[in-house]
Amino acid sequence: MAAKPVPHEVIPCDQLPAGQYRDLPEPPNWRKLVGPSILLLGLSLGSGEFVLWPYITHKFGFAVFWACMVGVLTQYFINMEIERWALATGETAVTGFCRLWGGWAGIFLLCNVVPWMWPGWASGAATILTWEFGGDESVRVGYSIASLILVGLALSLGPVVYNTVEKIQTILIAGVLVFLLVIFFLVVEPDHVWAMCKGIVNIGYIPPDMELPLMLGALAFAGAGGTMNLAQSDFVRDKGYGMGTYIGRLTSPLTGREEAAGDIGYHFEQTEENLRRWRGWWRAANREHLVTFYALSALSLMLLSLISYATTRGAGLEQGLGFIAAEGDFIAREHGSFFKHLFNWMGIAILLTTELGLLDACARISTDIIKVNWLRDSDKWSKDRLYFLLLWAQIVFGILIMLSDFNRPVQLLVLSASLNAGVMLIYSILLLWMNNRVLKGALAMHPTRFVALIWSCAFFGYFTFVTLQNQLPKLWN
């Protein structure tokens, strides 16, 4: 098919240039698509899975575990709507939002930077390292800074950034899941599983003494959370899903060969052949995400929360990562110090996996926003150069935070999670509009998906409103 511009009435082009029509490539077997959801799972493990939901389980048992399962299911549907735009256009979801209104560029840049600039995951990993090797506060800060630099080097030295992240995340997550199952069979009993099952069906209950920012943050982090979900469109594009086949990948300016990374995407005419391919891509993408994100996220949430319930229930711990230390102490008393060290190193791997994924995803999203909206015609600032500038800017800022007094892991994680829940409300509304009013016909959302996104808006909207109503008056006291 000869290239021709996509008209405004098909894909809006008054804010950004029109894309070009190209045929949709043939879909592969879904197993060949495995990868992007593993990256998103890596982002999930160190926030809701290892810290917030086990922390809530330690304090409240499984009273609100229903929200955990609802949250991760909701994120499955959100993520697939984020993928829909990338499959159909080769553009990221944020670029799609900016086609609707140019102001979304600045808003989503702030939403991407502010909630994620606090290095709570590096701080958490460093805290556990001091349990293993000893050291005071200055040593913990040193470990945090070293981990940030190590992650930055890992992302900078691989020729193709996506391939580097996918390989590292796959190895780390596989190891974490094996360790998790070992600890699970050591400490969890059938009555603990039964308590979790009762919590899952206890829909709507919230303990009266539960802090609302903690609840809102845990809802956002039952999965990846915040703008990190939006990175799924970057990941599937770099993997070559759908029209992303025609978009180049980010490469290292140090070790990689620059690829022609387009700023503007493509689209396909709804011919019989293209629609056949579209149905194949949509089935394969859904299956990949269902298995490697939803199923593994739900499993890891259950396993880590069950381990917390089995080892710290009734311990009365309130501060920081003390409940994780109590988990390790329980395991050591019952099964020996070897398994305590295994548990601690699993935690370190989980938190560093999340830090790696977070720094990569945050830099990707910011790069896409800045390049597409403000530096589209700049030859000097290629996507590769811009990505690495933003990556190391995040690392430098994280180091400055670690050198300040505001560097406590749980404090940082709850702050980040609470901010991100409000962001999820915003882009749920935008996805609902974009994937029904812009993508039409066979590309539009199925009624089931439409209802799921309506639920997402109501779910995050309610908890965001209640939390703001509760917390804003405190700012003035």
Secondary structure, DSSP 4 states (H G I P E B T S, - for coil): ----BPPTTTS--SSS---EE-PPPPP--GGGG-SHHHHHHHHHIIIIIIIIHHHHHHHHTTTTHHHHHHHHHHHHHHHHHHHHHHHHHSS-HHHHHHHH-TTHHHHHHHHHHTTT-S-HHHHHHHHHHHHHH---HHHHHHHHHHHHHHHHHHHHHSSBHHHHHHHHHHHHHHHHHHHHHHHHHHH--HHHHHHHHHHHT-TT---TTS-HHHHHHHHHTSSS-GGGGGHHHHHHHHHT-GGGGGS---B-TTTSPPP---SS-EE----HHHHHHHHHHHHHHHHHHIIIIIIHHHHHHHHHHHHHHHHHTT----STTHHHHHHHHHHHHHH-HHHHHHHHHHHHHHHHHHHHHHHHHHHHHHHHHHHHHTSTT-SSS-HHHHHHHHHHHHHHHHHHHHTSS---HHHHHHHHHHHHHHHHHHHHHHHHHIIIIIS-GGGSPPHHHHHHHHHHHHHHHHHHHHHHHHHHHHHT-
